Amino acid sequence: FFFADFQTAKTMSNDQSVINKTIGDVCRFILFSTQTRRPIYKKDITAIVKKSNVAKTQQVLVEVRKKLSEGFGFDLIEGSKKTTYFVVVQCDRNDILSEPEPEIQQRGRLLNYDEHLKKYRGLIAVVLQLLILNNYRLEKDTLHHQLFEKLDTSVFGAPNDIIKELKTQKWIEEEREASEERTYIKLGPRANIETFSEWQYIAASELVNGMRPAENDRCLQRIENERKQAQHHANEKAKPKPNAGNRNTSRNKRGKR
């Protein structure tokens, strides 16, 4: 009985109809999860795949990405710690700065169709701008003073609840330095995935100074260079490492010479 049951499970794991259903289940889970505004954990996707007795998790993810891209215009982006995913509006992130203004405005209307969500995104933008203008991190007490004592954020809840929610959504992170006994708030991984730091700097400059920064603005150039360097390091890290066996073969060839 147990052997027959095992054989049935094994057959199911390779059955295309079961795989297709699992792909649909994962897609639905991801789309519904976007309503929470929180990151999607890999372990939750893995649990759905395992529940269906599907062995090819990577194959499922490839098809899920394809469906989200072609059907909804979404990209599934992996977080920096490799444990979460973020669903973002599909775009060419390399060329987006040169996009025609009407397309950017159209995306803005789609993102801000809900009035409360529009205000909440505004709050997020202010928090990110404060951090970027202070070299990507700010002492927690200073952030509270600059954000909650100068702006009316009561519509979003108590200050501590807002900070907790922004941390949960990965917009910001909290770190404590034991040597100074201070707590700092810094940019989270989601901020680097869903927006550009230079955009936030430009927006902050327009808000404070009433104009965009000059093209040769040193701070803007530094932010752009840091992003490009970080992207370069990420690309280098993603490159496959040389096979150990190939290195040994090369050494053997040199030895024979």
Summary of the structure (lengths in Angstrom):
residues: 257
radius of gyration: 23.2
end to end distance: 61.7
largest distance: 76.1
contacts: 640
relative contact order: 0.07
helix: 65%
strand: 11%
